[in-house]
Amino acid sequence: MGRKAAKELLHIEAWLERVGEITQRGKDVYLADALLKGAGDSLMMNWGRRPTGCPGSASWRPRESSGALAVANRNFIIHQYDEINRELTWLTLSRDLPAWRSSLQPLFAEASATIQDHSD
């Protein structure tokens, strides 16, 4: 794995950790807190934008989910902000993104090792 791809993967890992911090607070807290909703939106927009521009990023998404779906979600949040369904954003944050995080754990470990190898 190249250093650039490793750095991107570690950024993605950090975003997905933030998603975990949001969802640990629970659905009711998320739905009642504008700051958490904005943070969740930002994380979903990052997920829909960043990986698609990285070399080899197609392999970063689990087979059961579509990169096109992440991009469509990002575009909806940006362009139809006043129509966002918070039940759906909660499902994305609490179900879909943790599944992606879990499936990417081996790549995160490889990315971390790549960065460590380059820092010696």
N, C-alpha and C positions, 0 to 999 in steps of 0.2 A: 504494500500500500504506500502510495506517495504521501509526502508530508502535507501537501495541500488538502488532499482528501481526508487525511487523518485529522487535521485541524477542523475541517467542516463537520466531520462526524462528532468531534468532541463538543462543538458548539451545539449540535443537535441534541446530544446527550444532556447538556446543561438545560436546554429548553424543555426537554421532556421531564427533567427533574423538577422544573418549575411547575409543569402541569401537575405532577404528583403533589406538590405543595398546595396547589389550588384545590384539587379534588379531595385531599385529606380533610379539608375543612367542611366538606359535605355540600350537598346540593342546595339545601335551604340557605346556607351562608353565601354560597356562590350567587344564587338568584337574587339575594337581597343586597349584594355589595357591588356597586358600580365599578369600583377599582378592580375587583377580582374579575368581573366580566370583561373589562377592558384589557386586563393582563391576559386572560384566556384568548381573547380575540387576537391580540398581538402574537401570541405563541402559535395559534393556528395559521395566521398569515405568514409567519416565518416558516412554518413547516411546509406550507404550500408554495413558497417562493424559493427558498435556499437550495434544497436538495436537487431540484430539477436542473440547476445550472452547474452541478458538480460532475466531474468525470466519474463514470460508473455508478451514478446515483440511482439508476433504475433498479439495481440490485439491492438498494438500501430499504426498499419498501417490501413488506410482507406480501406473499403471493395473493393472499385473500383480499388485499386492498389495492386500490388503484392510485397511481400517482396523479392521474387525471382528476380523480375525485378530490384529492388534497388541493389541487390547483383551483378546481371549481369552487370549493369551499372558501378558499382565500379570496377569489374574485367576488363571490357573493358578499362576504363580509365587507369588502372594500366598497363595492358599488351599490349594494342594497342594504346598507347599514340599518336603515329605519325598518326593515322587514325581517330582521334576525329573529329566529325562533330560539329562545334561550333553552328550551327543553332539548332541542337538537344540538346546540353548542355544548350543553352539559354532557350529552351522550358521546359526542366527539372527544371531549376532554377526559371523561371518566372511563370510556370503553375503548375507543379506537386508538387514541394516542398511547395509552399504556400497552396495548397489544403490539403496536409498532416498537415501542421502547423495549419490550421483552424480546421481540424477534431480532432486534439490532444489538443485543448485548455482546455477542461474539465480535461484531465489528467494532464496538466501542472498546473492547479489550485490545483488539488488534491496533486500533488507532492510538490508544494510550501507549502501547508498546512501541509503536513507530515513533511517536513524539519523544519518548524516553530514549530510544536508540539514537535519535538525532541530537539529543542534548548532551550526550557523553563527549 
